[in-house]
Amino acid sequence: MTARHHGSTLKNSCRTCSLLGLAILWMVAFAAPTLWPQATGSPKFHVDSNRLQGTLEKLSEFGRNPEGGVTRTGFSETDMAAREYVIGLMKQAALEVRVDPAGNIFGLRAGSEKLPKLLFGSHIDSVLHGGNFDGDVGSMGAIEVMRALNDGSVKTRHPLEVVIWTNEEGNHFGVGTLGSGMAAGTLGPEILDRKDGQGLTLADWLRRYGQDPSHLTDARIPRGALAAFLELHIEQGAHLDESKIPIGVVQGIVGIKRWQCVVTGFANHAGTTPMNRRKDALAAASRELLVVREVVRAETGHQVGTVGYLRAEPGAVNVIPGRAEFPVELRDLEASKIDRMWERMKVRFTQIDKEENVETRCTALDKSDPAHADPALQAAVRDAAKSLGLATMDLPSEAGQDSQEIAKIAPMAMIFVPSRDGISHSPKEFTSWQDVANGTEVLYRAVLLLDDRLNRK
């Protein structure tokens, strides 16, 4: 049809010219999204966007769910199959592949000088009924950067290494950022005896992955071995998507503190106990969980606070609850803000206890400290995005990341790309292929900028 229109354009009326114009507009509007033609004069992409999309689509086959997402938990048969696929990609890219005793996969590309490594990558395990972009974009993006460097015969001063961290999500054995935690030295052999629902220990699974659990501590990366760590990742929130900004420059990963609170009152008959003589633990707890929301909302910034559940005992319709239990979780990039909010909450809890004639005791559970991104690495990410004409936004990672662990032993930075509607950990998780390509090209350029800027004599 296009050829006939073209022929008639040379001979016939302007009406046919209009039809041709409409045909061309139709072709552009409905062209396959994988083509991504660059506008005249726009910066050249070094990464192969079609190849990158192909690897992500192939990876999504491992553990695919009927809903369209994946269940690919760390230390599972599905994860093992996906790991073999990733190792194959690394070997095809002529990388020197090794698997450390914690199961982390590394692919090394030699540099021209004896310098610390530039490390970049993410994870490929998922939550139960998760999506196809969390972790995967950064992992396949890192491998694509290596392929693009090979395509251009680019030589680097620093050795470059891709990493796929093991069991970032922590659904198996209840230990998140396990591989990066081992690399950073924050986790050790004490976790080897943990058992799963099948009665298998972490040590058993490491043996299935071909590792010797007795050498687990050999997975630790010494300080000074890394010049920097970069991680490309989907935002998992809505800031970039709502602002229509393609690249996020991560300020750092938020700290998390959790407490378990127990309110003790007195269980009594619901019909015979007057309202002014009750010690209602549930009523007090209900007021206290609203305090969490009020205090967090009173602060400016990206801080969040969550009460994930509320349990009351004895749980009978005709008995005043004598005991209530709820957790409190606070997240922010500044540890001091978390502590300030918690102190305000405790003051309010004490006031409510007096008014409700109950007692609230809160016990600290666990915490992870905030991890701030390195300013020099952030600058490289901004400069890389600027060279592509891409706008950036500075923002925190409000979810835990492997970068949070590696920040304890090396400078780190993260590159975020938009998550549609802020949805993550869901089969509906989605990042456009154009945004995936943008983020990977920014990673490519940031790696080369850091290779040039770092460790100059």
C-alpha positions in Angstrom: 0.0 0.0 0.0 2.8 2.4 0.9 4.5 1.9 -2.5 1.2 2.6 -4.4 0.6 5.7 -2.5 4.1 6.8 -3.2 3.7 6.3 -6.9 0.4 8.2 -7.0 1.9 11.0 -5.1 4.2 11.7 -8.0 1.3 11.9 -10.5 -2.0 12.6 -8.8 -3.8 15.2 -6.7 -3.1 16.7 -3.3 -5.9 14.5 -1.9 -3.6 11.6 -2.4 -0.8 13.6 -0.7 -3.1 13.9 2.3 -3.7 10.2 2.3 0.0 9.6 2.2 0.5 11.9 5.1 -2.1 10.1 7.1 -0.5 6.8 6.3 2.9 8.0 7.5 1.3 9.3 10.7 -0.4 6.0 11.3 2.9 4.1 10.8 4.7 6.3 13.3 1.9 6.2 15.9 1.7 2.4 15.8 5.3 1.5 15.2 6.7 -1.3 17.4 7.9 0.2 20.7 11.2 -1.6 20.5 12.4 0.4 17.5 13.0 3.7 19.5 14.4 5.8 16.6 16.5 8.6 17.8 15.6 12.1 16.6 18.0 13.8 14.3 20.8 15.4 16.3 19.9 13.5 19.6 22.7 11.7 21.5 23.6 8.3 20.2 22.7 5.4 22.4 25.6 2.9 22.9 23.4 0.2 24.6 21.3 -2.0 22.3 17.7 -1.4 23.5 16.3 -4.4 21.5 18.9 -6.8 22.9 18.3 -5.5 26.4 14.5 -6.0 26.1 15.1 -9.5 24.8 17.1 -10.5 27.9 14.5 -9.0 30.2 11.7 -10.8 28.5 13.6 -14.1 28.5 14.4 -13.7 32.2 10.7 -13.2 32.9 10.0 -16.7 31.8 11.7 -18.2 34.9 9.0 -18.4 37.5 6.3 -16.8 35.4 2.8 -16.6 37.0 -0.6 -16.6 35.2 -1.0 -13.0 36.3 2.0 -12.0 34.2 4.6 -11.5 37.0 7.0 -14.0 38.5 7.6 -15.9 41.7 11.4 -16.4 41.7 12.4 -16.5 45.3 16.1 -16.7 46.2 17.3 -20.3 46.9 14.7 -22.1 44.8 14.8 -24.3 41.7 13.4 -21.4 39.6 16.1 -19.1 40.9 18.7 -21.7 40.0 17.5 -21.9 36.4 17.5 -18.2 36.0 21.0 -18.0 37.4 22.2 -20.4 34.8 20.7 -18.2 32.1 22.5 -15.1 33.6 25.8 -16.9 33.8 25.4 -17.9 30.1 24.9 -14.2 29.2 28.0 -13.2 31.1 30.1 -15.8 29.3 28.7 -14.7 26.0 29.9 -11.2 26.9 33.4 -12.7 27.4 33.3 -12.0 31.1 35.4 -14.0 33.6 32.6 -15.6 35.7 32.8 -16.6 39.3 30.3 -17.5 42.0 31.4 -16.6 45.6 30.6 -18.7 48.7 27.4 -16.7 49.4 26.1 -17.5 45.8 26.7 -14.0 44.4 27.5 -14.1 40.7 30.3 -11.9 39.3 31.4 -11.3 35.7 34.8 -9.5 35.3 36.1 -7.4 32.4 39.7 -6.6 32.7 41.0 -3.0 32.9 44.3 -1.6 31.6 45.6 -0.5 35.0 45.9 -2.2 38.4 43.1 -0.3 40.1 40.1 -1.1 42.3 37.1 -2.5 40.5 34.1 -0.6 39.4 31.2 -2.8 40.4 27.6 -2.5 39.1 24.6 -4.8 39.1 21.5 -5.8 41.1 19.5 -8.9 41.9 17.2 -11.3 40.0 15.2 -12.9 42.8 11.6 -11.7 43.4 9.0 -11.6 46.1 6.0 -14.0 45.9 3.9 -13.0 43.0 6.2 -10.2 42.1 6.9 -8.3 38.9 9.4 -8.4 36.0 11.4 -5.2 36.7 12.5 -5.0 40.3 16.1 -6.0 40.4 15.9 -7.4 36.8 16.4 -4.0 35.1 19.6 -3.3 37.0 20.9 -6.9 36.4 20.2 -7.1 32.7 21.2 -3.5 32.3 24.6 -4.1 33.8 25.2 -7.0 31.4 24.0 -4.9 28.5 26.6 -2.2 29.5 29.3 -4.8 29.2 28.0 -6.0 25.8 27.9 -2.4 24.6 31.5 -1.8 25.7 32.5 -4.9 23.8 30.6 -3.7 20.7 32.5 -0.4 20.8 35.9 -2.1 21.7 36.0 0.4 24.6 39.0 0.0 26.9 38.8 1.1 30.6 41.4 1.9 33.2 39.5 0.1 36.0 38.5 -3.5 35.9 34.7 -3.6 35.5 32.6 -6.2 37.2 28.9 -7.1 37.0 27.3 -8.6 40.1 24.0 -10.4 40.7 23.4 -10.4 44.4 21.8 -13.5 46.0 18.4 -13.4 47.8 17.9 -9.7 48.0 14.2 -9.9 48.8 14.7 -12.3 51.7 11.4 -14.2 51.3 13.4 -17.4 51.8 14.9 -17.8 55.3 13.7 -14.3 56.3 17.1 -12.7 55.6 17.0 -9.8 53.1 20.0 -8.5 51.2 21.7 -11.7 52.1 24.3 -11.8 49.4 25.3 -8.2 49.6 25.2 -8.4 53.4 27.7 -11.3 53.3 29.9 -9.2 50.9 29.8 -6.3 53.3 30.5 -8.4 56.3 27.2 -7.6 58.1 26.1 -11.2 57.9 28.1 -14.3 58.9 27.9 -18.1 59.5 25.3 -17.6 62.2 22.6 -17.7 59.4 23.7 -21.1 58.0 21.5 -23.2 60.2 18.2 -21.4 59.4 15.6 -23.8 58.0 12.9 -23.4 55.4 9.5 -25.0 55.2 11.0 -28.1 53.7 13.4 -28.5 56.5 16.4 -27.5 54.4 19.0 -25.2 55.9 20.7 -22.2 54.2 23.8 -24.4 54.2 21.9 -27.0 52.2 20.9 -24.5 49.6 24.4 -23.1 49.2 25.6 -26.6 48.5 22.9 -26.9 45.8 24.3 -23.7 44.4 27.7 -25.4 44.2 29.2 -23.6 47.2 31.0 -24.8 50.4 29.2 -23.2 53.4 32.3 -23.6 55.5 33.9 -20.9 53.4 31.0 -18.4 53.7 33.1 -15.6 55.2 35.3 -15.7 52.0 32.5 -13.9 50.3 33.4 -10.7 52.2 34.8 -7.9 49.9 37.8 -6.1 51.6 37.6 -2.4 52.0 39.5 -0.7 49.2 38.8 -3.5 46.7 36.0 -1.4 45.1 36.4 2.0 43.5 32.7 2.4 43.5 29.4 0.5 43.3 26.5 1.6 41.0 23.0 0.1 40.9 20.4 0.8 38.3 16.9 0.1 39.7 13.2 0.9 39.2 12.0 3.6 41.7 9.2 1.4 43.2 7.5 4.6 44.1 5.5 7.3 42.1 7.7 10.4 42.3 9.4 10.0 38.9 6.3 8.8 37.1 4.1 11.6 38.4 6.7 14.2 37.7 7.4 12.8 34.2 11.1 12.9 34.9 13.1 10.0 33.4 16.1 9.6 35.7 16.3 9.7 39.5 19.6 10.4 41.2 19.3 8.6 44.5 20.4 10.6 47.6 20.6 7.5 49.7 18.7 4.5 51.0 16.4 5.2 54.0 17.1 3.9 57.4 14.4 1.7 59.0 13.5 1.2 62.7 10.9 -1.1 64.0 9.3 -1.5 67.4 6.7 -4.0 68.9 4.2 -2.3 71.2 2.0 -4.1 73.7 -0.9 -2.3 75.4 -2.0 -3.9 78.7 -5.4 -3.1 80.1 -7.9 -5.4 81.9 -10.3 -7.9 80.2 -13.8 -7.5 81.7 -17.5 -8.0 81.0 -18.6 -5.8 78.1 -22.1 -5.5 79.5 -21.5 -4.9 83.2 -18.4 -2.6 83.1 -19.3 1.1 82.9 -17.5 3.1 80.2 -15.7 5.3 82.8 -14.2 2.3 84.6 -12.8 0.4 81.6 -9.2 -0.4 80.9 -9.7 -1.0 77.2 -6.4 -2.0 75.6 -7.8 -1.9 72.1 -9.3 1.6 72.4 -5.9 2.9 73.6 -4.0 1.1 70.8 -6.4 2.4 68.2 -5.6 6.0 69.4 -1.9 5.3 69.4 -1.7 3.9 65.9 -3.4 7.2 64.7 -0.7 9.1 66.6 1.9 7.3 64.4 0.3 8.7 61.3 -0.2 12.2 62.8 3.4 12.6 63.9 4.8 11.4 60.6 2.5 13.7 58.6 3.6 16.7 60.7 7.2 16.4 59.4 8.3 17.7 56.0 10.1 15.3 53.6 9.8 11.8 52.4 9.5 10.0 55.8 6.9 7.3 56.3 5.5 5.5 59.3 3.4 2.3 59.3 1.4 0.2 61.7 1.1 -3.1 59.8 -1.5 -4.8 62.0 -3.4 -4.6 65.3 -4.3 -7.7 67.4 -6.5 -7.7 70.4 -7.2 -10.3 73.1 -9.2 -12.2 74.1 -11.1 -11.3 70.9 -14.6 -12.0 72.0 -17.6 -9.8 71.1 -18.7 -9.5 74.7 -15.3 -9.0 76.4 -13.4 -5.7 76.8 -10.0 -6.3 75.2 -7.3 -6.6 78.0 -4.3 -6.8 75.6 -3.5 -5.2 72.3 -0.4 -5.5 70.1 0.9 -3.6 67.1 4.2 -2.9 65.4 5.6 0.5 64.4 7.9 1.0 61.5 9.6 4.4 60.6 11.7 5.1 57.6 13.7 8.2 56.5 17.0 9.1 55.0 18.0 10.9 58.3 18.4 8.8 61.4 17.9 11.8 63.6 14.4 12.4 62.1 13.4 8.8 62.8 14.5 9.2 66.5 12.8 12.6 66.8 9.5 11.2 65.5 9.7 8.2 67.8 10.3 10.4 70.9 7.2 12.4 70.0 5.2 9.3 69.6 6.2 7.9 73.0 5.1 11.2 74.7 1.7 10.9 73.1 1.5 7.2 74.0 2.1 8.1 77.7 -0.7 10.7 77.6 -3.1 8.2 76.1 -2.2 5.6 78.7 -3.2 7.9 81.5 -6.5 8.8 79.8 -7.4 5.2 79.1 -6.0 3.7 82.3 -3.7 1.3 80.5 0.1 0.7 80.0 2.0 0.7 76.7 5.4 -0.9 76.4 7.4 -0.8 73.2 10.4 -2.9 72.5 12.9 -2.2 69.7 13.0 -5.0 67.1 15.6 -4.3 64.4 17.0 -1.4 62.5 19.0 -0.6 59.4 21.0 2.7 59.2 20.5 5.1 56.4 23.1 4.8 53.6 24.0 8.0 51.8 25.1 8.1 48.2 28.6 9.4 47.4 28.5 13.0 46.0 31.1 12.3 43.3 29.2 9.3 42.0 25.9 11.2 42.1 27.6 13.9 40.0 28.6 11.3 37.4 25.0 10.1 37.2 23.7 13.6 36.7 26.4 14.4 34.1 25.6 11.1 32.3 21.9 12.0 32.2 22.6 15.6 31.1 24.7 14.3 28.2 21.6 12.6 27.0 19.4 15.6 27.5 17.5 13.7 30.3 16.0 15.6 33.2 16.9 14.3 36.7 15.3 14.4 40.2 17.2 13.9 43.5 15.2 11.5 45.7 15.7 8.9 48.4 15.3 5.2 47.9 12.4 4.4 50.3 12.9 0.7 49.9 15.8 -1.3 51.2 18.5 -2.1 48.5 21.7 -4.1 48.1 23.4 -0.7 47.8 22.6 -0.1 51.4 24.9 -2.9 52.4 27.7 -2.1 49.9 27.8 1.5 51.1 29.4 0.2 54.3 32.6 -0.9 52.3 32.7 1.3 49.2 31.3 4.6 47.7 27.9 3.9 46.1 25.2 5.5 44.0 21.9 4.4 42.5 20.1 5.4 39.3 16.3 5.2 39.4 13.9 4.9 36.4 10.1 5.4 36.7 7.7 2.8 38.0 4.3 3.3 36.4 1.8 4.4 39.0 4.4 3.7 41.7 3.5 0.0 41.6 6.1 -2.6 42.6 6.2 -6.1 44.2 3.2 -6.9 42.0 2.6 -8.5 38.6 1.4 -5.0 37.6 4.8 -3.6 38.1 5.9 -1.9 34.9 8.6 0.4 33.5 8.5 1.4 29.8 11.2 -0.1 27.6 12.3 3.5 26.7 12.8 4.2 30.4 14.7 0.9 30.8 17.0 1.9 27.9 17.5 5.5 29.2 18.6 4.2 32.6 20.9 1.6 31.1 22.5 4.3 28.8 23.0 6.5 31.9 24.7 3.6 33.7 26.9 3.1 30.6 28.0 6.7 30.6 28.3 7.0 34.4 30.7 4.0 34.4 32.9 5.6 31.8 32.9 9.0 33.6 33.9 7.3 36.8 36.6 5.3 35.1 38.1 8.5 33.9 37.6 10.6 37.1 38.4 8.1 39.9 41.9 7.2 41.1 43.7 9.8 39.0 47.2 10.4 40.2 
